[in-house]
């Protein structure tokens, strides 16, 4: 009777461990908003994308420079070491200085269309930057939810180990008095060892998730708070697709590149057109003869000249190069048009797939919650029936495993639902800092600011300071473990 009572006590304790919901300490150290802000300010991929876009901005002044005046100066000094002539007018030294100014008047539209193409590609690059920001945020959300998920799974597996350890002790006690067989003990021990293996694997997964979080956000995760509700989720998949077709940054970038490729055709075709420019030159030359000064009067040692005019260059034959370049630009434009349609297809597919995943995860959450409630009742009933000899130890183990699997599935479904919902927003073009109202302790990064700063610059010595890395390093962070502090 004593052992039966002891077993019932252990079984009741085990059931209590399984039925008690998993909870974490309320003292959170990090929120999803904190993680997104950290990535926005310090992620190297995002910082590099911003720098790449600033480089794209410079293509506009580079293209415009071909249509602006150009000026140059030259100078030379010549020492005549040997001259076989014995003429007193032979120069021993020669000094020369010259200047040239040219002003393009007409280039067949090459400069105008090159500037238009560069401006259009700036728009495409800004859309690419939006896509990179959205992709980084999607990764951060996924990593954040992975840490929360794996912490919950570790806690569930740790409690499962406790439960199975209680079961094994109880089974061993009943085996000692002959109420159970060695098979029952072996089954309990087997389930316990499997649970320990699952716990080790869950801790490994948690450590990996934390390391990925550090790589994206730049610092170690604290006790992560539950994520806030996602803003702006659509009511239907049709609404989501409509929004995506107007806002998805990848689609906008593909459209802008297709437009830029049309200007490239005109740039290539301008190679067969005349070129007209105004020019002026000035030249000064002085010769040091080292002879009788009286000769300087009759034969001046220095000369000056200046000229101005109009120069026209009319291509007559270039071996088919302009036509080949134009055909090449046409083919690239055709490819850009096809890639725009390809991107549109992919965006539609991404939106629909994300919607389906989101809806499926929500349904799985509902069904799994029902399954957990049923599994808890089942475990309670099996445990009670076992106490009167109507159920075996294997029945209890199976009931415990069903409840454990359902709880893990619920944790995974909640993670999947949130990540799928955010992926849906990203595919719609609504998952950037401006959409999430992030507080970054300052204005959000605006690529248009740099473009407005540099697009009209024409001074050859207008350069920026040498660059310095903006992202933070993680070499000083501690290696992450898979441990979880229990409440």
C-alpha positions, 0 to 999 in steps of 0.5 A: 500500500505504501508503494502504491501511494508513493507511485500515485504521489509521483504520478500526480506530480508528473501530471502536474508538471505536464499540465502546468503551462510553460511561463518565463520571467516577466523581467524582459531585457529585449523586445522585437522593436529593440532587435529591429532597431539594433539591426537597422543601426548596426547590421553590416549587410544593411550598412553595405547596401546603403554605401552601395546605393551612395555609389549608384548615386554618383553615376548621375554626376558622372554621366552629366560630366560628359556634357559639361565644359572641360578645361585643361592646362599643360606645361613643359620644360626642354633642355637640349643636351646636344644639337649639331647645328652651330646656329646662334638661334638654336635653342638651349632651353624651351619653356612651354605652357598651354591651356584648352577649353572645350564646350560640348554643344551636341552629342546626338542625345548620348549625354541626355539619355545617359543622365536619364538612365542613371537617374532611373537606376538611382530609383531602382537602387533605392528600391533595392535598398528597401528590399534589403532592409525588408529582408534583414528585418524578416531575418531578424523576426525569424531569428527572434522567434527562433530564440523564443521557440527554442527556449520554450522547446528546451523548457518543455523538454526539460520538464519532460525529462523530469516527468519521465524521471519520476515515472522511471523511479515509480516504475522501478519501485513497483518492479521491486515489489513485483507489480510490474515487469522488467519490460515496464522498467525498460520502456520507462528508461528508454523514454527517459533517455530519448527525452534526454537526447531531445533536450540536448538537441533542443539546447543545441538548436537554442544556442545556434538560434542565439548565435544567429540573433547576434549575427543579425542584431549585433548583441546577445539576446536577453529574455525576449518579450513576446512579439507585438501584433503585426500591423497592416495584415490584409483581409484577403489574399487578393488584397495582399497581391494588389498591395504587393503589385504597387509596393513590392520593392523588388518589383519596383526595382525591376520596373525601373531597370526596364525603363533605364534600359530603354535609355541605354538604346538611345545612348548606344544609337547616338554613337553614329550621330555627329559631335559638335563642340566649341573650343579655345586654346592658348599657348606660350613658348619661350626659347633660351638661346644663350646668344648675343642679346641683340639677336633677341630683337630681330628674333624674339625668344618667346611666342604667344598664340590663341585660337577659338572655333567650332569643331564638328566630328561626323562619323562616316564608318566605324566598322558596324560598332554603333549598330552592334552596341544598339542591338546589344542594348536592345537585347538587354532591354528585352531581357530587363522587360522579361525580368520585370515579368519574372519578378512580378510572377515571383512576387505574386507567388511569394504573397500567395505562399506567405498567405497560405503559410500564415493561414495554415499556421493559424489553423494549426494553432487552433487545432493544436490547442484543442489537441493539448486540452484533449491530451491533458485529459487523456493523460489524467484519465490514463494515470487514474486508470493505471492506479487501479490496474486498467492501464499499463505503463506504456499507456502512460508513456504514450499519453505523455508523449502525445501531450509533449508533441502537441505542446512542441507543435503549438510552440512551432505553430505560433512561431511559424504564424508570426514569421509567415505573417511578417513574410507576407508584409515583406512581400507586400512591401510593408515591412520596412522601418517606415512601416513599423514606426521604429524609434531609432533615436533619430531620423530614418535613413533616407537615400534621397538625401545623399542623392540630392547632395551629390547629383549637381556637384561639378567641382573636381575636388569635392570628395567625402572623408575616408569611410569608416565601418558603421556596423558593430563587431561581435567578436567580444560576445560570449559563446551562447549556450542552450540553457534556459532559466526556469521560473 
